[in-house]
Amino acid sequence: MTTTTRSCRLKMLLLTATAAALLPVSCRSRQETAGSGQPAARVRVTTAARQTLEATIELPGSIRPEVSTAVPAPVEGRITNMLAREGERVNSGQVLATISPLVHNDIINAARLALEERRRDGGETLTARQQLDFALGAYREAPVVSTVEGVVARRLADPGDVVTVRQGLYEIHSADRFHVEVPVSELHLFTCLVGTAVQVRLDAMPGRPLEGTIQRIHPLVAEQTRTATVEIALPSPPPGIQAGMFARVTLPLNRSVDAITIPEKALLTAPDGSAFIFVHADSTVNRRSVEVGIESANGVEILSGLADGEKVVVDGQEALKDGQRVTVMEDRKNLPPTAKP
């Protein structure tokens, strides 16, 4: 055997040994890749639980006095005195102003002219004097009386003004009884029921939510806005509340008891608009289409596609694929503090 032949055979043996050594590693690597699919993703999960959910809507409203009435002039005449100002509390039956009737002045002036004519003519003046005295005594100033107890919201006239019969002189509001008026779309009117509890918040009093109750629904829908006025009673209005204040009313729209609920951030939306989630089990995730019910600040109701107690991905699900392996990360804020050495 020549030297060249021996060298070729030695090279062939070396190549065969090298290939035999590398073959198990290469096969093992291909098998692991085929079994794993996508690389493991790091996610956080939570467990679907049952709770009561309530869908709500927040609408703007205004504080209104429970009683608002105008105090009119009882007669035609000139105002001689205005006895109440804005912000003052008044009682029912209290005199708020006085008016000198125009007929009063006409009669007195006529009696005074008749007496002067009798004096110029040199005639008997006793009867004319009696008529003037009667006019002066009988026709007194007319009082303007409040018919309700409350606070003066507006004064609509001033002393010296000539007013007509039934002309408004004051606007009186109830001092301690208020309600909220809120315009509600016709789309939500059917969910408004008298007696339903609602929450009211005032921008003027932040951090102090008020409990209210729907007490009245106006039967007319405005054609321009397609809304109807809903009145919210305030049984215990706080001190300092005033008519005209801006209010935010949270109205309940729908309620579901014992609903399967997941956090809103666990829900994903497909290009066609359908909702889906990723369910975690045995270190993998499965994409699952779901039907969504009530959505609220406390979570989203799942009507179908998920069972109570199943685990859903709430973080890291945006790039997941169906069947992908995952590693569940611990929620550090829920772990006990590490003991210091």
ZAKOLMI-189964 format. One line per field, with one value per residue (C-alpha): x, z, y; residue in one letter. Coordinates in Angstrom, 3 decimals, padded with zeros to 6 digits, m for minus. Layout:
xx: c(X, ...)
zz: c(Z, ...)
yy: c(Y, ...)
resn: c(A, ...)
//
This chain:
xx: c(000.000, 001.451, 001.929, m000.656, m003.266, m002.658, m003.038, m006.364, m007.749, m006.681, m008.499, m011.653, m011.592, m011.199, m014.139, m016.348, m015.553, m016.245, m019.604, m020.580, m019.753, m021.755, m024.819, m026.473, m026.039, m027.530, m030.505, m031.119, m031.089, m033.570, m035.851, m035.864, m036.652, m039.464, m040.990, m040.871, m042.395, m042.080, m039.609, m041.073, m042.575, m042.750, m046.323, m048.470, m051.789, m054.870, m057.806, m061.284, m063.654, m067.333, m068.611, m071.433, m070.790, m072.665, m072.375, m072.737, m072.652, m071.626, m073.740, m073.547, m076.328, m077.213, m078.347, m081.898, m083.937, m086.791, m089.073, m088.715, m091.473, m091.969, m093.555, m095.831, m097.137, m100.719, m101.732, m100.641, m098.661, m095.344, m092.986, m092.426, m090.126, m088.197, m087.509, m085.484, m082.264, m080.620, m079.373, m081.716, m083.940, m087.632, m090.655, m094.068, m096.289, m093.376, m093.831, m091.164, m092.201, m094.941, m096.692, m098.682, m101.564, m102.087, m105.844, m104.988, m103.148, m105.892, m108.636, m106.662, m105.753, m109.393, m110.593, m107.904, m108.881, m112.575, m111.755, m109.674, m112.462, m114.988, m112.655, m112.187, m115.925, m116.639, m118.910, m119.364, m116.140, m117.167, m118.177, m115.113, m112.873, m114.522, m114.029, m110.336, m109.888, m111.646, m109.403, m106.294, m107.396, m108.983, m106.475, m103.242, m100.082, m100.450, m098.045, m096.139, m096.128, m093.992, m096.039, m093.159, m090.246, m086.822, m084.028, m084.214, m082.537, m083.242, m084.788, m086.509, m087.443, m086.292, m088.011, m089.699, m090.439, m093.987, m095.190, m098.227, m100.482, m098.843, m095.451, m092.699, m090.822, m088.828, m087.691, m087.650, m085.851, m086.028, m082.962, m082.258, m083.960, m082.361, m082.388, m080.254, m081.618, m079.734, m080.504, m080.597, m080.451, m083.518, m081.246, m080.818, m084.231, m085.581, m082.877, m083.865, m086.324, m087.853, m086.303, m082.946, m079.949, m077.331, m074.116, m073.697, m070.397, m070.014, m066.992, m067.344, m067.016, m064.470, m064.008, m067.515, m069.786, m073.489, m076.125, m079.182, m082.335, m084.211, m087.452, m088.982, m088.615, m090.023, m092.314, m091.035, m087.996, m086.502, m086.403, m083.190, m081.130, m083.204, m082.882, m085.359, m084.834, m084.386, m084.613, m082.332, m083.414, m080.718, m081.988, m079.021, m077.490, m074.265, m073.953, m072.885, m074.677, m076.280, m078.627, m076.867, m073.807, m072.411, m073.000, m071.757, m074.327, m073.397, m076.432, m076.575, m077.333, m077.155, m076.294, m075.091, m074.952, m072.424, m070.732, m067.473, m065.095, m061.590, m059.542, m060.098, m056.410, m056.677, m059.072, m057.701, m059.448, m058.954, m058.854, m062.456, m063.528, m064.070, m062.734, m060.276, m058.053, m055.146, m055.880, m052.943, m052.626, m049.665, m047.031, m048.702, m051.361, m054.323, m056.041, m059.765, m062.600, m065.008, m068.334, m068.222, m071.050, m070.924, m067.762, m067.084, m064.236, m064.191, m063.721, m065.270, m068.026, m067.366, m070.632, m069.090, m065.666, m064.255, m065.007, m064.850, m061.392, m059.468, m056.321, m055.992, m052.935, m053.031, m049.477, m047.324, m050.173, m049.840, m047.168, m048.349, m049.337, m051.723, m049.982, m046.886, m044.906, m044.807, m043.122, m045.360, m043.734, m044.408, m046.214, m043.546, m045.914, m047.834, m044.775, m043.666, m040.623, m037.258, m035.680, m032.493, m029.414)
zz: c(000.000, m001.026, 001.203, m000.770, m000.333, 003.411, 003.693, 001.845, 004.022, 007.166, 006.026, 005.288, 008.782, 010.391, 008.400, 009.290, 013.018, 012.996, 011.254, 013.711, 016.657, 015.304, 014.188, 017.647, 018.486, 015.199, 015.469, 019.059, 018.147, 015.305, 017.557, 020.280, 017.747, 016.230, 019.641, 020.987, 018.123, 019.025, 021.747, 025.234, 025.937, 029.328, 030.377, 033.377, 033.943, 036.104, 036.921, 035.540, 038.450, 038.998, 040.219, 039.709, 036.969, 036.227, 033.041, 033.631, 031.748, 033.066, 031.994, 032.776, 034.777, 036.801, 040.381, 040.585, 043.628, 044.526, 044.804, 042.607, 042.627, 041.542, 043.897, 041.801, 042.322, 043.696, 042.155, 039.517, 041.056, 042.109, 044.405, 047.586, 049.367, 048.750, 052.030, 050.966, 049.030, 047.237, 049.554, 052.437, 053.904, 054.003, 055.599, 054.174, 054.816, 055.195, 053.590, 050.942, 049.422, 049.378, 046.379, 046.155, 043.815, 040.887, 041.591, 045.132, 043.824, 041.296, 043.936, 046.394, 043.697, 042.573, 046.158, 046.692, 043.482, 044.460, 047.821, 046.197, 043.720, 046.566, 048.325, 045.215, 044.593, 048.217, 048.589, 051.406, 051.894, 054.637, 052.264, 050.087, 053.175, 054.353, 050.952, 050.954, 054.476, 053.487, 050.432, 052.496, 055.104, 052.954, 050.144, 051.729, 050.222, 049.088, 050.687, 048.592, 050.592, 050.112, 049.659, 050.370, 052.735, 051.129, 050.020, 047.695, 044.467, 042.436, 042.991, 039.778, 040.523, 042.482, 044.619, 042.444, 039.579, 038.211, 037.910, 036.495, 038.154, 038.384, 037.371, 039.118, 041.839, 043.479, 042.689, 045.764, 045.883, 048.473, 050.682, 051.650, 049.027, 045.632, 042.735, 039.654, 036.142, 033.541, 029.813, 028.892, 025.327, 024.053, 023.558, 027.341, 028.580, 028.801, 031.319, 033.608, 036.267, 039.007, 042.334, 040.883, 042.966, 041.156, 042.068, 041.757, 041.859, 041.922, 040.407, 043.123, 045.814, 044.544, 046.503, 047.989, 045.931, 046.683, 046.638, 044.555, 043.327, 040.055, 041.084, 037.830, 034.053, 031.887, 029.190, 026.351, 024.164, 022.643, 018.864, 018.570, 020.972, 021.227, 024.986, 027.853, 031.284, 034.200, 037.746, 040.440, 044.041, 046.592, 050.023, 051.920, 050.018, 051.624, 053.066, 050.474, 047.540, 045.242, 042.298, 038.942, 040.033, 037.500, 038.347, 036.928, 037.184, 036.845, 035.559, 035.553, 032.130, 032.693, 035.456, 035.423, 038.550, 038.927, 035.622, 034.492, 034.497, 033.254, 033.272, 030.300, 029.315, 028.736, 025.840, 022.294, 019.069, 015.728, 012.407, 011.746, 015.053, 016.932, 020.490, 021.592, 024.531, 025.290, 027.815, 029.749, 030.628, 030.894, 030.042, 026.726, 025.572, 023.288, 021.368, 022.028, 020.589, 023.197, 023.329, 025.426, 027.609, 030.044, 030.115, 033.248, 035.290, 037.326, 034.363, 031.247, 031.244, 029.100, 027.896, 026.081, 025.301, 028.845, 031.965, 035.559, 037.035, 033.756, 033.529, 030.963, 029.901, 030.976, 030.102, 027.133, 025.000, 022.077, 020.271, 021.267, 018.837, 019.306, 020.992, 021.954, 025.046, 027.779, 031.067, 033.710, 035.506, 039.170, 040.035, 042.227, 044.055, 045.375, 046.621, 050.280, 050.900, 050.734, 054.159, 054.633, 055.730)
yy: c(000.000, 003.263, 006.251, 008.202, 005.497, 005.286, 009.082, 009.038, 006.274, 008.160, 011.281, 009.254, 007.754, 011.188, 012.610, 009.653, 009.971, 013.696, 013.224, 010.483, 012.738, 015.696, 013.713, 013.232, 016.913, 018.060, 015.710, 016.654, 020.384, 019.827, 017.792, 020.489, 023.210, 021.186, 020.439, 023.945, 025.927, 029.596, 030.627, 030.915, 034.363, 036.023, 036.843, 037.623, 035.884, 036.247, 033.997, 034.654, 035.264, 035.874, 039.234, 041.723, 044.266, 047.457, 049.494, 053.231, 056.518, 059.948, 062.912, 066.653, 068.274, 071.359, 071.925, 073.275, 074.357, 072.056, 075.120, 078.206, 080.796, 084.393, 086.925, 089.191, 092.701, 092.547, 095.879, 098.340, 101.165, 102.611, 100.707, 102.701, 100.241, 097.010, 095.218, 092.142, 091.597, 088.653, 085.933, 086.814, 084.132, 084.955, 083.302, 082.588, 085.623, 088.048, 091.498, 091.984, 095.329, 097.983, 099.519, 102.697, 101.836, 104.203, 104.218, 105.314, 108.370, 109.177, 109.148, 111.242, 113.736, 113.960, 114.557, 117.201, 119.040, 118.972, 120.545, 123.291, 124.102, 124.459, 126.856, 129.011, 129.112, 129.991, 127.006, 124.525, 122.504, 120.055, 117.272, 117.733, 117.613, 114.399, 112.795, 113.693, 112.320, 109.126, 108.705, 109.290, 106.754, 104.084, 103.704, 102.601, 101.100, 097.509, 094.990, 092.428, 089.171, 086.048, 082.888, 080.463, 080.036, 080.213, 082.503, 085.502, 084.428, 087.587, 090.989, 092.022, 095.658, 098.722, 101.368, 103.994, 101.598, 101.597, 098.008, 096.284, 093.747, 090.265, 091.606, 089.617, 091.488, 088.674, 085.126, 082.873, 079.507, 076.770, 077.138, 073.508, 071.351, 070.779, 068.342, 067.779, 068.129, 066.114, 065.718, 062.015, 060.736, 058.935, 055.905, 055.572, 056.709, 053.168, 052.265, 055.171, 054.018, 056.149, 055.177, 054.081, 055.174, 057.277, 059.061, 062.825, 064.721, 068.506, 070.219, 072.865, 070.161, 067.604, 064.427, 064.557, 062.268, 062.593, 059.888, 060.709, 059.013, 059.360, 061.054, 062.253, 061.762, 064.541, 063.130, 065.331, 064.633, 067.778, 067.477, 069.508, 067.371, 064.156, 064.296, 064.379, 065.900, 063.501, 064.867, 063.440, 064.031, 064.913, 063.842, 065.298, 068.231, 069.495, 073.012, 075.541, 073.964, 076.536, 076.496, 076.541, 074.535, 072.062, 068.399, 065.090, 062.312, 058.629, 056.739, 052.903, 051.425, 047.676, 045.239, 041.634, 039.462, 036.627, 037.446, 035.790, 038.744, 039.473, 042.699, 044.959, 044.813, 041.046, 041.630, 041.918, 042.886, 041.147, 043.085, 042.061, 043.590, 040.337, 039.950, 037.282, 036.398, 034.070, 031.316, 029.849, 026.168, 023.758, 026.400, 027.235, 029.671, 029.163, 031.907, 031.864, 033.960, 035.361, 037.158, 040.315, 041.621, 044.535, 046.615, 048.652, 050.064, 046.830, 044.510, 043.009, 040.393, 037.313, 035.781, 032.817, 031.379, 031.276, 029.260, 030.374, 029.723, 029.622, 031.715, 034.495, 036.485, 040.124, 041.247, 040.340, 038.969, 041.396, 039.346, 035.862, 033.130, 030.244, 027.299, 029.265, 028.272, 030.912, 031.602, 033.151, 036.039, 036.651, 039.859, 041.417, 043.749, 040.733, 038.878, 039.069, 041.275, 039.512, 039.049, 041.016, 039.003)
resn: c(M, T, T, T, T, R, S, C, R, L, K, M, L, L, L, T, A, T, A, A, A, L, L, P, V, S, C, R, S, R, Q, E, T, A, G, S, G, Q, P, A, A, R, V, R, V, T, T, A, A, R, Q, T, L, E, A, T, I, E, L, P, G, S, I, R, P, E, V, S, T, A, V, P, A, P, V, E, G, R, I, T, N, M, L, A, R, E, G, E, R, V, N, S, G, Q, V, L, A, T, I, S, P, L, V, H, N, D, I, I, N, A, A, R, L, A, L, E, E, R, R, R, D, G, G, E, T, L, T, A, R, Q, Q, L, D, F, A, L, G, A, Y, R, E, A, P, V, V, S, T, V, E, G, V, V, A, R, R, L, A, D, P, G, D, V, V, T, V, R, Q, G, L, Y, E, I, H, S, A, D, R, F, H, V, E, V, P, V, S, E, L, H, L, F, T, C, L, V, G, T, A, V, Q, V, R, L, D, A, M, P, G, R, P, L, E, G, T, I, Q, R, I, H, P, L, V, A, E, Q, T, R, T, A, T, V, E, I, A, L, P, S, P, P, P, G, I, Q, A, G, M, F, A, R, V, T, L, P, L, N, R, S, V, D, A, I, T, I, P, E, K, A, L, L, T, A, P, D, G, S, A, F, I, F, V, H, A, D, S, T, V, N, R, R, S, V, E, V, G, I, E, S, A, N, G, V, E, I, L, S, G, L, A, D, G, E, K, V, V, V, D, G, Q, E, A, L, K, D, G, Q, R, V, T, V, M, E, D, R, K, N, L, P, P, T, A, K, P)
//
